[in-house]
Amino acid sequence: LMSSTHTEESELIGGAIDRIQEIANELIEAHRNPTCPRPVRAAQPWRAKEVLQDLLREKRLEYAGAENILFQLHYEDEDDFFLDADPHHFRRAISNLLNNAAEATDSQGRISCELRSPRPGFVQVIVADSGPGFLPQQLVQIGEGARRELTSTKVDGLGLGLKHAREFARSSGGEMC
């Protein structure tokens, strides 16, 4: 008999494994057909709030060893925040940003994800953390791959997560800033 915590952990781990397989399949397909466009739109609009709530539950579990990192989601209750962008790439892009935020904060860190609709038909997702931040020149270069030493502030980082997030935002008609 499994507790509800173990069941939730198993479901989250299963979901993470599915996403890893999906990323691997996308990389293989991109290698086989480099000119084939990737989908950027969903078949029907979906609720961003539900995807973010699920993703933050996953991140809390993933970073449970860093006991004092606090993940928070903020949004206006009355807004449904429907999106028509590809939900898998949306989740992957935000997951990359949350991972970067968790790695940038210390053990007492705070990571917030805010969902807003500054105007009708537009959804804004803000990921913020209590880490040291970027230098202004790094903000220009990050995710663009122009110079290796500026694509990531991490020793082992390549900036691929930020690059994917930026490409997703642009291909969905948005921007990352």
C-alpha positions in Angstrom: 0.0 0.0 0.0 1.5 3.3 -1.1 0.9 6.6 0.6 -0.5 9.5 -1.3 2.9 11.2 -1.2 4.6 8.2 -2.8 1.8 8.0 -5.4 2.3 11.7 -6.2 6.1 11.2 -6.4 5.6 8.2 -8.7 3.3 10.2 -11.0 5.7 13.1 -11.1 8.6 10.9 -11.9 6.6 9.1 -14.6 5.8 12.5 -16.1 9.4 13.6 -16.0 10.5 10.3 -17.8 7.8 10.9 -20.5 9.1 14.4 -21.1 12.7 13.2 -21.3 11.7 10.7 -23.9 9.8 13.4 -25.7 12.9 15.6 -25.8 15.1 12.7 -27.0 12.6 12.0 -29.8 12.5 15.7 -30.8 16.3 15.8 -30.9 16.5 12.6 -33.1 13.8 14.0 -35.4 15.6 17.4 -35.6 18.8 15.6 -36.6 17.0 13.5 -39.2 15.0 16.3 -40.6 16.7 19.6 -39.8 14.5 21.7 -42.1 11.2 20.3 -40.7 9.4 23.0 -38.6 8.5 22.2 -35.1 4.9 22.7 -33.9 4.3 25.9 -32.1 0.5 25.9 -31.7 -1.7 23.5 -29.8 -4.8 21.9 -31.3 -6.9 23.8 -28.8 -6.3 26.4 -26.1 -5.3 25.1 -22.7 -5.0 26.6 -19.2 -1.5 27.8 -18.4 -2.3 28.0 -14.7 -2.8 24.2 -14.4 0.4 23.4 -16.2 2.4 25.8 -14.0 0.8 24.4 -10.8 1.8 20.9 -11.9 5.3 22.0 -12.9 5.9 23.7 -9.5 4.8 20.6 -7.7 7.4 18.7 -9.7 10.1 21.3 -9.0 9.3 21.2 -5.2 9.9 17.4 -5.3 13.0 17.7 -7.6 14.6 20.2 -5.2 13.3 18.7 -2.0 17.0 18.2 -0.9 17.5 21.9 -0.9 15.0 22.2 2.0 14.8 26.0 2.1 14.2 26.8 -1.5 10.7 28.1 -1.8 8.8 27.8 -5.1 5.8 30.1 -5.4 3.1 30.6 -8.0 1.2 33.9 -8.2 -1.8 34.7 -10.4 -5.1 36.4 -10.4 -7.8 33.9 -9.5 -10.4 35.2 -12.0 -8.1 34.8 -15.0 -8.0 31.4 -16.8 -4.9 32.3 -18.9 -5.7 30.2 -21.9 -2.8 29.7 -24.4 -2.7 28.2 -27.8 1.1 27.7 -27.9 2.5 24.2 -27.8 2.0 23.1 -24.1 4.9 20.7 -24.1 7.4 23.3 -25.3 5.8 25.8 -22.9 6.3 23.5 -20.0 9.9 22.7 -21.1 10.8 26.4 -21.5 9.4 27.3 -18.0 11.0 24.2 -16.5 14.4 25.3 -17.9 13.9 28.8 -16.4 12.9 27.3 -13.0 15.9 25.0 -13.0 18.2 28.0 -13.8 16.6 29.9 -10.9 17.0 27.0 -8.5 20.7 26.7 -9.4 21.3 30.4 -9.0 19.8 30.7 -5.5 21.4 29.7 -2.3 19.8 27.2 0.1 17.5 30.0 1.5 16.4 31.0 -2.0 13.0 32.1 -3.2 11.7 31.4 -6.7 8.5 32.8 -7.9 6.5 32.2 -11.1 3.9 34.9 -11.8 1.2 34.5 -14.4 -0.4 37.7 -15.7 -2.5 39.0 -18.6 -1.4 42.6 -19.2 -3.8 42.9 -22.1 -6.5 40.7 -23.6 -5.1 37.7 -25.5 -1.6 38.1 -24.1 -0.2 36.0 -21.3 3.0 36.9 -19.4 5.0 34.5 -17.3 7.6 36.0 -15.0 10.2 33.7 -13.3 12.2 35.5 -10.7 14.6 34.3 -8.0 16.7 35.7 -5.1 20.0 34.8 -6.8 22.7 37.3 -7.8 21.3 38.0 -11.3 23.1 38.7 -14.5 25.5 41.4 -15.6 23.9 43.7 -18.3 26.2 42.4 -21.0 25.3 38.8 -20.1 21.6 39.6 -20.6 22.3 40.6 -24.2 24.3 37.4 -25.0 22.5 34.7 -22.9 20.7 32.2 -25.0 22.0 33.6 -28.3 25.2 31.5 -28.2 27.3 34.4 -29.6 30.2 33.7 -27.1 30.5 30.5 -25.1 31.7 32.2 -21.9 28.6 34.4 -21.9 26.0 31.7 -22.7 25.8 30.6 -19.1 26.9 31.8 -15.7 27.3 28.2 -14.6 30.7 26.3 -14.8 29.1 23.4 -16.6 26.3 25.3 -18.4 26.0 25.8 -22.1 22.9 28.1 -22.0 20.7 25.5 -23.9 17.8 26.0 -21.5 17.7 29.7 -21.9 18.2 29.3 -25.7 15.2 26.9 -25.9 13.1 29.2 -23.7 13.9 32.2 -26.0 13.3 30.2 -29.2 10.0 29.0 -27.8 8.8 32.5 -26.9 9.7 33.9 -30.3 8.2 31.0 -32.2 5.0 31.5 -30.2 4.8 35.2 -31.1 6.2 36.3 -27.7 9.5 37.4 -26.4 11.8 36.6 -23.5 13.2 39.5 -21.6 
